Amino acid sequence: MNRKTSKQAFHEAQNIIPGGVNSPVRAFKSVGGTPIFISEGNGAYLSDVDGNKYVDFVQSWGPLIFGHRDESIENAVINAVKHGLSFGAPTVAETQLAQLVVDFFDSIEKVRFVSSGTEAVMSAIRLARGFTGRDDIVKFTGCYHGHSDSLLVEAGSGAATFGTPSSPGVPADFTKHTLLAEYNNIESVKKCFEGSSDIACVIIEPIAGNMGFIPADKEFLHELRKLCDENKTLLIFDEVMSGFRASINGAESLTGVTPDIVTLGKVIGGGMPVGAFGGRKEIMNMLSPDGPVYQAGTLSGNPVAMAAGFASLTKLKQNARVMAVLQTRAQRLVDGMSRVAKEQGITMQTAVRGSMFGFFFNENPVKNFKDATATDAELFAAFHAGMLDEGFYFACSLYETGFISTAITDEMIEETINAAERVFKAIKSA
Ligand SMILES: *Cc1c(COP(=O)(O)O)cnc(C)c1O
């Protein structure tokens, strides 16, 4: 497969954009090779600047649950554009999208819109601190909550410990209030509570998608809720990725655990930049201008972005069965890939929740970040490169999640499994 034009485009971008990309994971660093430059998306497919076509299992890292150029979303955006791009004043579109979010999530009574997941989480943390009057927060090793300072804390040893900044430019003073615990390990959370009586909130991806795909155990989440209640600490579900992806009613509907604050992003904007955070009135009323916790945004609730989000969520609401259909397809994909991998002596660990799927080349079950790092990175890189040449676009990192869109048909799933079989065979005979 010829990717000359992409290579040239990447070379030119690297001269004037750091790393040639505007978000690091796009650079293909963890799989080697160079990124594909996209010319357009259509339905299930991405096309690159060399004219190659790929079935897209990345879906812009989640947002495009109806695939590329979904007609109703596209029309909603075009219609909104014709009325003006931005006003910096309220529009009915914001209330309409807010109503849908409140309807979908039992735990959300009020919601505020921002422009990214990072902003949503950053604001939710500030709100939790303002509401409780406490400073410390607990996060889990391997969970990603955007790139704000206090959340950019390195995956540690798993034992609860004070966080160290994972990026130069983040003062240790900013992260000393971030305590680390191990995913699916309640004892590690208890240790955090033993060490601090100043914990404002525990933030977790209840269905983790940023250390590979690892849904939390139900019992673990129930115990987490209990610990938070005992300590008058807020529980934040970061569902920027899993919201409207694993279930249209949130992880709370899958697990029976009710969070105090939920953060959303990705699907909620239908491909436009939208983030959101919401919760009980009592908490949300602390926000400016009703309350003292400041939070703002020039382009927050942007009318074009709201239109895309409203069209997406409306379509989800009207197609109640869609998540079950996508889940069946995702399960077929990972089962099929596991089967053809096994024939070549390769063991895969897989998981599916709704339209999200994940796989590790790992002999053992994966429950936390440490388990995830034991996966065969070299094999993943070879798999990724092989699938790309076959015309299947998977996330270019083993710490990401796969996504099925409604545009991906059962036939495409079969083709993907057949391609994976060829790729595994080639890897094993190399
Ligand atoms: C993507 C993601 C974020 C950050 O969202 P951005 O829109 O990239 O800023 C935060 N939390 C989770 C769980 C995510 O998957």
The ligand as an SDF file (V2000), in Angstrom:
LIG
                    3D

 15 15  0  0  0  0  0  0  0  0999 V2000
  -10.6220   11.8080   25.9330 C   0  0  0  0  0  0  0  0  0  0  0  0
  -10.7610   11.8090   27.3860 C   0  0  0  0  0  0  0  0  0  0  0  0
  -10.5910   12.9710   28.1530 C   0  0  0  0  0  0  0  0  0  0  0  0
  -10.1130   14.2610   27.5670 C   0  0  0  0  0  0  0  0  0  0  0  0
  -10.9930   14.7740   26.6070 O   0  0  0  0  0  0  0  0  0  0  0  0
  -10.4350   15.8120   25.5250 P   0  0  0  0  0  0  0  0  0  0  0  0
  -11.6630   16.2000   24.7600 O   0  0  0  0  0  0  0  0  0  0  0  0
   -9.4240   15.0750   24.7180 O   0  0  0  0  0  0  0  0  0  0  0  0
   -9.8430   16.9480   26.2610 O   0  0  0  0  0  0  0  0  0  0  0  0
  -10.8530   12.9060   29.5120 C   0  0  0  0  0  0  0  0  0  0  0  0
  -11.2500   11.7660   30.0930 N   0  0  0  0  0  0  0  0  0  0  0  0
  -11.4060   10.6230   29.3900 C   0  0  0  0  0  0  0  0  0  0  0  0
  -11.8690    9.3860   30.0900 C   0  0  0  0  0  0  0  0  0  0  0  0
  -11.1540   10.6060   28.0180 C   0  0  0  0  0  0  0  0  0  0  0  0
  -11.2730    9.4590   27.3470 O   0  0  0  0  0  0  0  0  0  0  0  0
  1  2  1  0
  2  3  1  0
  2 14  2  0
  3  4  1  0
  3 10  2  0
  4  5  1  0
  5  6  1  0
  6  7  2  0
  6  8  1  0
  6  9  1  0
 10 11  1  0
 11 12  2  0
 12 13  1  0
 12 14  1  0
 14 15  1  0
M  END
$$$$
